[in-house]
Amino acid sequence: MTARIYQPAKTAMQSGRAKAHHWVLDFEQAEAKRRDPLMGWTSSGDTRQQLRLEFESREEAIAYAERNGVPYTVQEPKARTVTPKSYADNFAWKQTR
């Protein structure tokens, strides 16, 4: 069972980058989910799938996986470029040819 180490994206409800600097270790599915015929709930016998471990840095997450013998893959976050804008730029007269 392999694990995935990544830095999660901020939620749509956030405007800032606070609490988005941690790293997460998630385990992949070891077995397929199945539907309960009586209640219709989806279930699985794999309990590691419910784990979500958070770390302060990427190196801590990698060290945890190596210490416990868990094979892992690291997904690097995409580079985010922010161009500074001001409200006045919406009304600025720009000559385009």
LUMVEXDO-719134 format. One record per residue (C-alpha): residue number from 1; chain; x, y, z. Coordinates in pm, 1 decimal, decimal comma. Layout:
+-----+-------+----------+----------+----------+
!   n ! chain !        X !        Y !        Z !
+-----+-------+----------+----------+----------+
! NUM !     A !        X !        Y !        Z !
...
+-----+-------+----------+----------+----------+
// end
This chain:
+-----+-------+----------+----------+----------+
!   n ! chain !        X !        Y !        Z !
+-----+-------+----------+----------+----------+
!   1 !     A !      0,0 !      0,0 !      0,0 !
!   2 !     A !    158,2 !    325,3 !   -110,1 !
!   3 !     A !    110,3 !    665,9 !     44,0 !
!   4 !     A !     81,9 !   1004,0 !   -120,6 !
!   5 !     A !    256,8 !   1305,1 !     32,7 !
!   6 !     A !    130,1 !   1642,0 !    -86,3 !
!   7 !     A !     57,6 !   1998,5 !     17,2 !
!   8 !     A !   -318,9 !   2055,3 !     -5,8 !
!   9 !     A !   -464,8 !   2351,8 !   -190,3 !
!  10 !     A !   -655,0 !   2614,6 !     -0,2 !
!  11 !     A !  -1030,6 !   2575,4 !     11,0 !
!  12 !     A !  -1261,0 !   2794,9 !   -192,3 !
!  13 !     A !  -1383,6 !   2956,6 !    130,2 !
!  14 !     A !  -1041,1 !   3102,0 !    208,3 !
!  15 !     A !   -901,1 !   3418,2 !     61,0 !
!  16 !     A !   -561,3 !   3400,8 !    230,2 !
!  17 !     A !   -289,8 !   3137,0 !    252,6 !
!  18 !     A !   -312,7 !   3076,9 !    628,8 !
!  19 !     A !   -315,7 !   2711,8 !    739,4 !
!  20 !     A !   -217,1 !   2599,2 !    389,0 !
!  21 !     A !    151,7 !   2541,8 !    456,6 !
!  22 !     A !    128,9 !   2193,9 !    606,9 !
!  23 !     A !    193,1 !   1862,9 !    430,3 !
!  24 !     A !    -44,9 !   1564,6 !    427,2 !
!  25 !     A !     21,2 !   1190,0 !    404,3 !
!  26 !     A !   -274,9 !    991,5 !    264,5 !
!  27 !     A !   -287,2 !    618,7 !    199,3 !
!  28 !     A !   -421,2 !    486,1 !   -129,6 !
!  29 !     A !   -696,5 !    224,5 !   -152,3 !
!  30 !     A !   -585,5 !   -131,7 !    -84,9 !
!  31 !     A !   -919,2 !   -283,7 !   -182,9 !
!  32 !     A !  -1224,1 !   -170,3 !   -373,1 !
!  33 !     A !  -1519,8 !    -16,5 !   -192,7 !
!  34 !     A !  -1842,4 !   -210,9 !   -187,6 !
!  35 !     A !  -2204,8 !   -114,5 !   -142,6 !
!  36 !     A !  -2402,9 !   -253,4 !    148,9 !
!  37 !     A !  -2714,6 !   -420,2 !      5,1 !
!  38 !     A !  -2939,6 !   -336,6 !    301,4 !
!  39 !     A !  -2861,6 !     28,5 !    376,1 !
!  40 !     A !  -2689,5 !    129,3 !     54,0 !
!  41 !     A !  -2383,3 !    268,2 !    233,9 !
!  42 !     A !  -2041,8 !    245,8 !     76,3 !
!  43 !     A !  -1788,3 !     60,1 !    288,1 !
!  44 !     A !  -1444,3 !    -92,0 !    276,4 !
!  45 !     A !  -1238,0 !   -320,8 !    495,4 !
!  46 !     A !   -933,7 !    -98,7 !    452,1 !
!  47 !     A !   -896,6 !    116,9 !    764,1 !
!  48 !     A !   -575,0 !    288,8 !    654,1 !
!  49 !     A !   -777,7 !    472,6 !    395,1 !
!  50 !     A !   -938,8 !    672,8 !    676,7 !
!  51 !     A !   -603,9 !    808,5 !    798,4 !
!  52 !     A !   -487,7 !   1155,9 !    710,3 !
!  53 !     A !   -163,5 !   1254,3 !    878,7 !
!  54 !     A !    -53,1 !   1619,6 !    878,4 !
!  55 !     A !    307,8 !   1734,5 !    907,9 !
!  56 !     A !    477,2 !   2071,4 !    935,2 !
!  57 !     A !    719,5 !   2003,3 !    650,6 !
!  58 !     A !    773,6 !   1771,1 !    356,9 !
!  59 !     A !   1085,9 !   1625,7 !    518,7 !
!  60 !     A !    890,3 !   1523,8 !    830,7 !
!  61 !     A !    635,1 !   1337,8 !    619,1 !
!  62 !     A !    906,7 !   1159,1 !    422,8 !
!  63 !     A !   1090,5 !   1067,6 !    743,1 !
!  64 !     A !    769,7 !    921,1 !    889,7 !
!  65 !     A !    706,8 !    710,6 !    578,3 !
!  66 !     A !   1064,4 !    581,4 !    569,8 !
!  67 !     A !   1070,0 !    510,8 !    943,6 !
!  68 !     A !    752,7 !    300,1 !    916,0 !
!  69 !     A !    846,7 !    129,2 !    589,0 !
!  70 !     A !    565,9 !    281,9 !    386,1 !
!  71 !     A !    633,5 !    327,7 !     13,1 !
!  72 !     A !    541,8 !    681,5 !    -88,6 !
!  73 !     A !    518,7 !    928,2 !   -373,8 !
!  74 !     A !    564,7 !   1302,3 !   -330,9 !
!  75 !     A !    354,1 !   1549,5 !   -525,7 !
!  76 !     A !    514,8 !   1891,7 !   -536,2 !
!  77 !     A !    277,2 !   2189,6 !   -520,9 !
!  78 !     A !    224,7 !   2392,4 !   -834,7 !
!  79 !     A !    399,0 !   2727,8 !   -843,7 !
!  80 !     A !    156,1 !   3009,7 !   -788,3 !
!  81 !     A !    225,4 !   3345,6 !   -944,1 !
!  82 !     A !     30,9 !   3645,8 !   -825,6 !
!  83 !     A !     40,4 !   3966,6 !  -1023,5 !
!  84 !     A !    -31,3 !   4267,8 !   -804,8 !
!  85 !     A !   -333,9 !   4464,6 !   -918,4 !
!  86 !     A !   -516,9 !   4765,8 !   -794,4 !
!  87 !     A !   -878,8 !   4869,0 !   -829,2 !
!  88 !     A !   -776,1 !   5176,8 !  -1027,1 !
!  89 !     A !   -638,6 !   4953,5 !  -1303,6 !
!  90 !     A !   -997,0 !   4863,1 !  -1395,7 !
!  91 !     A !  -1060,5 !   5221,7 !  -1504,8 !
!  92 !     A !   -721,3 !   5316,2 !  -1645,4 !
!  93 !     A !   -714,2 !   5427,8 !  -2006,9 !
!  94 !     A !   -476,4 !   5206,9 !  -2196,4 !
!  95 !     A !   -396,2 !   5263,3 !  -2556,9 !
!  96 !     A !   -405,0 !   4936,7 !  -2751,2 !
!  97 !     A !   -313,5 !   4909,3 !  -3117,5 !
+-----+-------+----------+----------+----------+
// end
